């Protein structure tokens, strides 16, 4: 009963923050606007204000919320998957692989687009998913799969992809400024095409993860115990790995690498409402979206006339919390 009241209270707080964040995101920006301007737009549907409020600010705020939800859900999945609170959505090499694909498209000068997505978006998603698939294949020895081997293989593959990305940037240094978008993250290219494609991906992954949340609760107890209680461990692990990879690679393909969101948000939720994955997945998704939306708001308003990469904001919040977790576990 106490836990239920905590969950209801947290949900109300998050909904309030979501509405407040959307409002502030709409009225704050490089072009000065106010609540009166927003109200006049709603009353008259002026096309100039429509471009500002709907196509620039609302699309960006909602995409930031969606990416934060994807990263947080991916992190919550992987922390249960590896039974390790230090795990995040990029431990299996997906971020490094995605950034390599995006920078490769920049170096090769690929300017084509498909369904509103640039080649940087497409190659970022494809290379991120491909490197995790390769990591999974390499982690199996004689048909036997071990979580520890997957983790170590993912770290090695991620390091290799990062070194290749650095080599590409060094090889063609004039692309450095564009590469920063993928290495530190940003939403300055956000549009409704990105949102329309990523939204169904998130909904599908969220529904499947909620459906399998009870199995994740069993896996956290240990594979042998989960197997004895009727959980198909190997099948469930494969599904969860695919879901977390799809969520992370989709996020990186539209926003670049944004660190710490998938690491710290599930911990905040776990502290507030407990470790039950049936609720952890749901609240992590909402809190992650709200958190990243406010981080993006800071990134584009904290400096007058310029915009910070959002990865700087999330790292400034996440790094101290990460150090706190290390000291607490020690």
C-alpha positions as a Markdown table, in Angstrom:
| # | Residue | x | y | z |
|---|---|---|---|---|
| 1 | Unk | 0.0 | 0.0 | 0.0 |
| 2 | Unk | 2.9 | 2.4 | 0.8 |
| 3 | Unk | 4.6 | 1.5 | -2.4 |
| 4 | Unk | 1.4 | 2.2 | -4.4 |
| 5 | Unk | 1.1 | 5.6 | -2.8 |
| 6 | Unk | 4.7 | 6.3 | -3.7 |
| 7 | Unk | 4.1 | 5.3 | -7.3 |
| 8 | Unk | 1.0 | 7.5 | -7.6 |
| 9 | Unk | 2.8 | 10.5 | -6.1 |
| 10 | Unk | 5.8 | 10.0 | -8.4 |
| 11 | Unk | 3.5 | 9.7 | -11.4 |
| 12 | Unk | 1.7 | 13.0 | -10.6 |
| 13 | Unk | 5.0 | 14.8 | -10.0 |
| 14 | Unk | 6.4 | 13.5 | -13.4 |
| 15 | Unk | 3.2 | 14.5 | -15.2 |
| 16 | Unk | 3.4 | 18.0 | -13.7 |
| 17 | Unk | 7.1 | 18.3 | -14.7 |
| 18 | Unk | 6.3 | 17.1 | -18.2 |
| 19 | Unk | 3.6 | 19.7 | -18.7 |
| 20 | Unk | 5.8 | 22.4 | -17.2 |
| 21 | Unk | 8.7 | 21.4 | -19.3 |
| 22 | Unk | 6.7 | 21.4 | -22.5 |
| 23 | Unk | 5.4 | 24.9 | -21.7 |
| 24 | Unk | 8.8 | 26.3 | -20.9 |
| 25 | Unk | 10.2 | 24.7 | -24.1 |
| 26 | Unk | 7.6 | 26.4 | -26.2 |
| 27 | Unk | 8.1 | 29.9 | -24.9 |
| 28 | Unk | 11.9 | 29.9 | -24.4 |
| 29 | Unk | 14.3 | 30.0 | -27.3 |
| 30 | Unk | 16.6 | 32.2 | -29.5 |
| 31 | Unk | 13.5 | 34.1 | -30.7 |
| 32 | Unk | 11.9 | 35.9 | -27.7 |
| 33 | Unk | 8.3 | 34.8 | -27.2 |
| 34 | Unk | 5.8 | 34.9 | -24.3 |
| 35 | Unk | 2.7 | 33.2 | -23.0 |
| 36 | Unk | 0.7 | 35.9 | -24.8 |
| 37 | Unk | 2.3 | 35.0 | -28.1 |
| 38 | Unk | 1.6 | 31.4 | -27.5 |
| 39 | Unk | -2.1 | 32.2 | -26.7 |
| 40 | Unk | -2.4 | 34.4 | -29.7 |
| 41 | Unk | -1.0 | 31.6 | -31.9 |
| 42 | Unk | -3.6 | 29.1 | -30.5 |
| 43 | Unk | -6.3 | 31.6 | -31.2 |
| 44 | Unk | -5.2 | 32.7 | -34.7 |
| 45 | Unk | -3.0 | 29.9 | -36.0 |
| 46 | Unk | -0.5 | 32.4 | -37.4 |
| 47 | Unk | 2.0 | 30.6 | -39.7 |
| 48 | Unk | 5.0 | 32.5 | -38.4 |
| 49 | Unk | 4.4 | 31.4 | -34.9 |
| 50 | Unk | 3.4 | 27.9 | -36.1 |
| 51 | Unk | 6.9 | 27.6 | -37.5 |
| 52 | Unk | 8.4 | 28.6 | -34.2 |
| 53 | Unk | 6.1 | 26.9 | -31.7 |
| 54 | Unk | 5.2 | 23.7 | -33.6 |
| 55 | Unk | 7.9 | 22.9 | -36.1 |
| 56 | Unk | 10.9 | 24.1 | -34.2 |
| 57 | Unk | 10.2 | 24.0 | -30.4 |
| 58 | Unk | 7.5 | 21.4 | -29.9 |
| 59 | Unk | 9.1 | 18.8 | -32.3 |
| 60 | Unk | 12.4 | 19.3 | -30.5 |
| 61 | Unk | 10.9 | 19.0 | -27.0 |
| 62 | Unk | 9.0 | 15.9 | -27.8 |
| 63 | Unk | 11.9 | 14.3 | -29.6 |
| 64 | Unk | 14.1 | 15.0 | -26.5 |
| 65 | Unk | 11.5 | 13.4 | -24.3 |
| 66 | Unk | 11.3 | 10.4 | -26.6 |
| 67 | Unk | 15.1 | 9.9 | -26.8 |
| 68 | Unk | 15.3 | 10.2 | -23.0 |
| 69 | Unk | 12.6 | 7.6 | -22.6 |
| 70 | Unk | 14.4 | 5.2 | -25.0 |
| 71 | Unk | 17.8 | 5.6 | -23.3 |
| 72 | Unk | 16.3 | 5.2 | -19.8 |
| 73 | Unk | 14.3 | 2.1 | -20.8 |
| 74 | Unk | 17.4 | 0.6 | -22.5 |
| 75 | Unk | 19.5 | 1.3 | -19.3 |
| 76 | Unk | 16.8 | -0.3 | -17.1 |
| 77 | Unk | 16.8 | -3.4 | -19.3 |
| 78 | Unk | 20.5 | -3.8 | -19.4 |
| 79 | Unk | 21.0 | -3.2 | -15.6 |
| 80 | Unk | 18.7 | -6.2 | -15.1 |
| 81 | Unk | 20.2 | -8.1 | -18.0 |
| 82 | Unk | 23.7 | -7.9 | -16.6 |
| 83 | Unk | 22.6 | -7.8 | -13.0 |
| 84 | Unk | 24.9 | -4.9 | -12.6 |
| 85 | Unk | 23.8 | -1.4 | -11.5 |
| 86 | Unk | 26.7 | 0.2 | -13.4 |
| 87 | Unk | 25.4 | -1.1 | -16.8 |
| 88 | Unk | 24.1 | 1.4 | -19.3 |
| 89 | Unk | 22.7 | 1.4 | -22.8 |
| 90 | Unk | 26.1 | 1.7 | -24.4 |
| 91 | Unk | 28.1 | -1.1 | -22.7 |
| 92 | Unk | 27.7 | -3.5 | -25.6 |
| 93 | Unk | 29.2 | -1.1 | -28.1 |
| 94 | Unk | 26.1 | 0.4 | -29.7 |
| 95 | Unk | 27.0 | 4.1 | -29.1 |
| 96 | Unk | 30.5 | 3.7 | -30.5 |
| 97 | Unk | 29.2 | 1.7 | -33.5 |
| 98 | Unk | 26.5 | 4.3 | -34.2 |
| 99 | Unk | 28.9 | 7.2 | -34.0 |
| 100 | Unk | 31.3 | 5.4 | -36.3 |
| 101 | Unk | 28.6 | 5.0 | -39.0 |
| 102 | Unk | 27.5 | 8.6 | -38.7 |
| 103 | Unk | 31.0 | 10.0 | -39.0 |
| 104 | Unk | 31.8 | 7.6 | -41.9 |
| 105 | Unk | 28.8 | 9.1 | -43.8 |
| 106 | Unk | 30.2 | 12.6 | -43.1 |
| 107 | Unk | 33.7 | 11.7 | -44.3 |
| 108 | Unk | 32.3 | 10.0 | -47.5 |
| 109 | Unk | 30.1 | 13.0 | -48.2 |
| 110 | Unk | 26.9 | 11.0 | -48.4 |
| 111 | Unk | 24.1 | 13.6 | -48.7 |
| 112 | Unk | 21.2 | 11.4 | -49.8 |
| 113 | Unk | 18.1 | 11.0 | -47.6 |
| 114 | Unk | 15.4 | 8.4 | -47.2 |
| 115 | Unk | 12.0 | 9.0 | -45.6 |
| 116 | Unk | 13.3 | 12.2 | -44.2 |
| 117 | Unk | 16.4 | 10.6 | -42.7 |
| 118 | Unk | 19.9 | 11.6 | -43.8 |
| 119 | Unk | 22.6 | 9.0 | -44.5 |
| 120 | Unk | 24.2 | 9.9 | -41.2 |
| 121 | Unk | 21.0 | 8.8 | -39.4 |
| 122 | Unk | 20.7 | 5.6 | -41.4 |
| 123 | Unk | 24.3 | 4.6 | -41.1 |
| 124 | Unk | 24.3 | 5.4 | -37.4 |
| 125 | Unk | 21.4 | 3.1 | -36.8 |
| 126 | Unk | 22.7 | 0.4 | -39.1 |
| 127 | Unk | 26.2 | 0.3 | -37.7 |
| 128 | Unk | 25.1 | 0.4 | -34.1 |
| 129 | Unk | 22.8 | -2.6 | -34.6 |
| 130 | Unk | 25.4 | -4.4 | -36.7 |
| 131 | Unk | 28.1 | -4.1 | -34.1 |
| 132 | Unk | 25.9 | -5.5 | -31.3 |
| 133 | Unk | 24.9 | -8.4 | -33.5 |
| 134 | Unk | 28.5 | -9.1 | -34.2 |
| 135 | Unk | 29.3 | -8.9 | -30.4 |
| 136 | Unk | 26.5 | -11.4 | -29.7 |
| 137 | Unk | 27.8 | -13.8 | -32.3 |
| 138 | Unk | 31.4 | -13.6 | -31.0 |
| 139 | Unk | 30.2 | -14.1 | -27.4 |
| 140 | Unk | 29.0 | -17.6 | -28.2 |
| 141 | Unk | 31.4 | -20.4 | -27.9 |
| 142 | Unk | 30.2 | -23.8 | -29.1 |
| 143 | Unk | 26.6 | -22.7 | -28.8 |
| 144 | Unk | 27.1 | -21.6 | -25.1 |
| 145 | Unk | 26.3 | -18.0 | -24.3 |
| 146 | Unk | 27.6 | -16.2 | -21.3 |
| 147 | Unk | 26.6 | -12.7 | -20.1 |
| 148 | Unk | 30.2 | -11.9 | -18.9 |
| 149 | Unk | 31.6 | -12.7 | -22.3 |
| 150 | Unk | 29.1 | -10.5 | -24.0 |
| 151 | Unk | 29.9 | -7.6 | -21.7 |
| 152 | Unk | 33.7 | -7.8 | -22.2 |
| 153 | Unk | 33.3 | -8.4 | -26.0 |
| 154 | Unk | 31.0 | -5.3 | -26.2 |
| 155 | Unk | 33.6 | -3.1 | -24.3 |
| 156 | Unk | 36.4 | -4.3 | -26.7 |
| 157 | Unk | 34.2 | -3.7 | -29.8 |
| 158 | Unk | 33.2 | -0.3 | -28.6 |
| 159 | Unk | 36.8 | 0.7 | -28.0 |
| 160 | Unk | 37.7 | -0.4 | -31.5 |
| 161 | Unk | 34.8 | 1.5 | -33.0 |
| 162 | Unk | 35.8 | 4.6 | -31.0 |
| 163 | Unk | 39.4 | 4.4 | -32.3 |
| 164 | Unk | 38.2 | 4.1 | -35.9 |
| 165 | Unk | 35.9 | 7.1 | -35.4 |
| 166 | Unk | 38.9 | 9.1 | -34.0 |
| 167 | Unk | 41.0 | 8.1 | -37.0 |
| 168 | Unk | 38.3 | 9.2 | -39.4 |
| 169 | Unk | 38.0 | 12.6 | -37.7 |
| 170 | Unk | 41.8 | 13.0 | -37.8 |
| 171 | Unk | 41.9 | 11.9 | -41.4 |
| 172 | Unk | 39.4 | 14.6 | -42.4 |
| 173 | Unk | 39.6 | 17.3 | -39.7 |
| 174 | Unk | 37.4 | 19.7 | -41.5 |
| 175 | Unk | 34.4 | 17.5 | -40.6 |
| 176 | Unk | 35.2 | 17.9 | -36.9 |
| 177 | Unk | 32.5 | 20.4 | -36.1 |
| 178 | Unk | 29.8 | 18.1 | -37.7 |
| 179 | Unk | 31.3 | 15.1 | -35.9 |
| 180 | Unk | 30.8 | 16.9 | -32.5 |
| 181 | Unk | 27.1 | 16.5 | -33.0 |
| 182 | Unk | 27.4 | 12.7 | -32.9 |
| 183 | Unk | 30.1 | 12.6 | -30.2 |
| 184 | Unk | 28.4 | 15.0 | -27.7 |
| 185 | Unk | 24.7 | 14.9 | -28.7 |
| 186 | Unk | 22.3 | 17.6 | -29.8 |
| 187 | Unk | 18.7 | 18.1 | -30.9 |
| 188 | Unk | 19.3 | 21.1 | -33.2 |
| 189 | Unk | 18.4 | 19.0 | -36.2 |
| 190 | Unk | 15.2 | 17.7 | -34.7 |
| 191 | Unk | 12.1 | 17.5 | -36.8 |
| 192 | Unk | 8.8 | 15.7 | -37.0 |
| 193 | Unk | 10.1 | 13.0 | -39.3 |
| 194 | Unk | 12.5 | 11.8 | -36.6 |
| 195 | Unk | 9.7 | 11.8 | -34.1 |
| 196 | Unk | 7.3 | 9.9 | -36.3 |
| 197 | Unk | 9.8 | 7.1 | -37.0 |
| 198 | Unk | 11.3 | 6.8 | -33.5 |
| 199 | Unk | 7.9 | 6.9 | -31.7 |
| 200 | Unk | 6.5 | 3.5 | -33.0 |
| 201 | Unk | 9.9 | 1.9 | -32.2 |
| 202 | Unk | 9.7 | 3.1 | -28.6 |
| 203 | Unk | 6.1 | 2.0 | -28.2 |
| 204 | Unk | 6.9 | -1.5 | -29.6 |
| 205 | Unk | 9.9 | -1.9 | -27.4 |
| 206 | Unk | 8.1 | -0.6 | -24.3 |
| 207 | Unk | 5.1 | -2.9 | -24.7 |
| 208 | Unk | 7.3 | -6.0 | -25.2 |
| 209 | Unk | 9.5 | -5.1 | -22.2 |
| 210 | Unk | 6.4 | -4.6 | -20.0 |
| 211 | Unk | 5.1 | -7.9 | -21.2 |
| 212 | Unk | 8.3 | -9.6 | -20.2 |
| 213 | Unk | 8.9 | -7.6 | -17.1 |
| 214 | Unk | 8.0 | -10.5 | -14.8 |
| 215 | Unk | 10.6 | -12.7 | -16.6 |
| 216 | Unk | 13.2 | -10.0 | -15.9 |
| 217 | Unk | 12.3 | -10.1 | -12.2 |
| 218 | Unk | 13.1 | -13.8 | -12.4 |
| 219 | Unk | 16.3 | -13.4 | -14.3 |
| 220 | Unk | 17.7 | -11.0 | -11.7 |
| 221 | Unk | 17.4 | -13.9 | -9.2 |
| 222 | Unk | 19.7 | -16.0 | -11.3 |
| 223 | Unk | 19.4 | -18.0 | -14.5 |
| 224 | Unk | 19.0 | -21.3 | -12.7 |
| 225 | Unk | 16.3 | -20.1 | -10.5 |
| 226 | Unk | 14.5 | -18.4 | -13.4 |
| 227 | Unk | 14.7 | -21.6 | -15.4 |
| 228 | Unk | 13.3 | -23.6 | -12.6 |
| 229 | Unk | 10.3 | -21.2 | -12.3 |
| 230 | Unk | 9.4 | -21.6 | -15.9 |
| 231 | Unk | 11.2 | -18.7 | -17.6 |
| 232 | Unk | 12.8 | -19.4 | -21.0 |
| 233 | Unk | 16.0 | -17.7 | -20.0 |
| 234 | Unk | 17.9 | -17.8 | -23.4 |
| 235 | Unk | 14.9 | -16.6 | -25.4 |
| 236 | Unk | 14.1 | -13.8 | -23.0 |
| 237 | Unk | 17.7 | -12.7 | -22.9 |
| 238 | Unk | 17.9 | -12.5 | -26.7 |
| 239 | Unk | 14.7 | -10.4 | -26.8 |
| 240 | Unk | 15.8 | -8.0 | -24.1 |
| 241 | Unk | 19.2 | -7.6 | -25.8 |
| 242 | Unk | 17.5 | -6.8 | -29.1 |
| 243 | Unk | 15.1 | -4.4 | -27.4 |
| 244 | Unk | 17.9 | -2.5 | -25.6 |
| 245 | Unk | 20.0 | -2.3 | -28.8 |
| 246 | Unk | 17.1 | -1.1 | -30.9 |
| 247 | Unk | 16.2 | 1.6 | -28.3 |
| 248 | Unk | 19.8 | 2.8 | -28.0 |
| 249 | Unk | 20.7 | 2.8 | -31.7 |
| 250 | Unk | 17.5 | 4.6 | -32.6 |
| 251 | Unk | 18.3 | 7.3 | -30.1 |
| 252 | Unk | 21.9 | 7.7 | -31.3 |
| 253 | Unk | 20.7 | 7.9 | -34.9 |
| 254 | Unk | 18.7 | 11.1 | -34.3 |
| 255 | Unk | 20.6 | 12.8 | -31.4 |
| 256 | Unk | 24.1 | 11.5 | -31.3 |
| 257 | Unk | 25.7 | 10.0 | -28.2 |
| 258 | Unk | 24.0 | 11.3 | -25.0 |
| 259 | Unk | 25.7 | 9.7 | -21.9 |
| 260 | Unk | 24.5 | 8.9 | -18.4 |
| 261 | Unk | 20.8 | 9.1 | -19.0 |
| 262 | Unk | 20.4 | 5.3 | -19.2 |
| 263 | Unk | 22.7 | 4.9 | -16.2 |
| 264 | Unk | 21.4 | 7.3 | -13.6 |
| 265 | Unk | 17.6 | 7.5 | -14.3 |
| 266 | Unk | 16.8 | 3.8 | -13.6 |
| 267 | Unk | 18.7 | 4.3 | -10.3 |
| 268 | Unk | 16.6 | 7.3 | -9.3 |
| 269 | Unk | 13.5 | 5.3 | -10.0 |
| 270 | Unk | 14.7 | 2.2 | -8.2 |
| 271 | Unk | 15.5 | 4.3 | -5.1 |
| 272 | Unk | 12.0 | 5.9 | -5.2 |
| 273 | Unk | 9.7 | 3.0 | -6.0 |
| 274 | Unk | 11.8 | -0.2 | -5.7 |
| 275 | Unk | 13.3 | -2.7 | -8.1 |
| 276 | Unk | 10.2 | -4.4 | -9.5 |
| 277 | Unk | 10.7 | -4.2 | -13.3 |
| 278 | Unk | 6.9 | -4.1 | -13.9 |
| 279 | Unk | 7.0 | -0.5 | -12.6 |
| 280 | Unk | 10.7 | 0.2 | -13.1 |
| 281 | Unk | 10.4 | 0.1 | -16.9 |
| 282 | Unk | 7.4 | 2.4 | -17.0 |
| 283 | Unk | 8.6 | 5.1 | -14.6 |
| 284 | Unk | 12.2 | 5.0 | -16.0 |
| 285 | Unk | 10.7 | 5.8 | -19.4 |
| 286 | Unk | 8.8 | 8.8 | -18.2 |
| 287 | Unk | 11.5 | 10.1 | -15.9 |
| 288 | Unk | 14.1 | 9.7 | -18.5 |
| 289 | Unk | 12.1 | 11.7 | -21.0 |
| 290 | Unk | 11.4 | 14.5 | -18.6 |
| 291 | Unk | 15.0 | 14.6 | -17.5 |
| 292 | Unk | 16.4 | 14.9 | -21.0 |
| 293 | Unk | 13.8 | 17.5 | -22.0 |
| 294 | Unk | 14.9 | 19.8 | -19.2 |
| 295 | Unk | 18.6 | 19.1 | -20.1 |
| 296 | Unk | 17.9 | 20.1 | -23.7 |
| 297 | Unk | 16.1 | 23.2 | -22.5 |
| 298 | Unk | 19.3 | 24.1 | -20.5 |
| 299 | Unk | 21.6 | 23.3 | -23.4 |
| 300 | Unk | 19.8 | 25.7 | -25.8 |
| 301 | Unk | 19.1 | 28.6 | -23.3 |
| 302 | Unk | 22.0 | 28.6 | -20.7 |
| 303 | Unk | 24.3 | 30.5 | -23.1 |
| 304 | Unk | 22.9 | 33.5 | -24.9 |
| 305 | Unk | 23.3 | 33.3 | -28.7 |
| 306 | Unk | 24.8 | 29.7 | -28.7 |
| 307 | Unk | 23.9 | 26.2 | -27.9 |
| 308 | Unk | 25.8 | 23.7 | -25.8 |
| 309 | Unk | 25.9 | 20.0 | -26.8 |
| 310 | Unk | 23.4 | 18.2 | -24.6 |
| 311 | Unk | 26.0 | 15.6 | -23.6 |
| 312 | Unk | 27.8 | 18.2 | -21.6 |
| 313 | Unk | 24.7 | 18.8 | -19.5 |
| 314 | Unk | 23.9 | 15.2 | -18.9 |
| 315 | Unk | 27.6 | 14.4 | -18.0 |
| 316 | Unk | 27.6 | 17.3 | -15.5 |
| 317 | Unk | 24.6 | 15.7 | -13.7 |
| 318 | Unk | 25.5 | 12.1 | -14.3 |
| 319 | Unk | 29.2 | 12.0 | -13.4 |
| 320 | Unk | 28.8 | 13.1 | -9.8 |
| 321 | Unk | 26.0 | 10.6 | -9.3 |
| 322 | Unk | 28.1 | 7.8 | -10.9 |
| 323 | Unk | 31.0 | 8.6 | -8.4 |
| 324 | Unk | 28.4 | 8.4 | -5.6 |
| 325 | Unk | 27.3 | 5.0 | -6.8 |
| 326 | Unk | 30.8 | 3.7 | -6.9 |
| 327 | Unk | 31.6 | 4.9 | -3.4 |
| 328 | Unk | 28.3 | 3.5 | -2.1 |
| 329 | Unk | 28.9 | 0.1 | -3.6 |
| 330 | Unk | 32.5 | 0.0 | -2.3 |
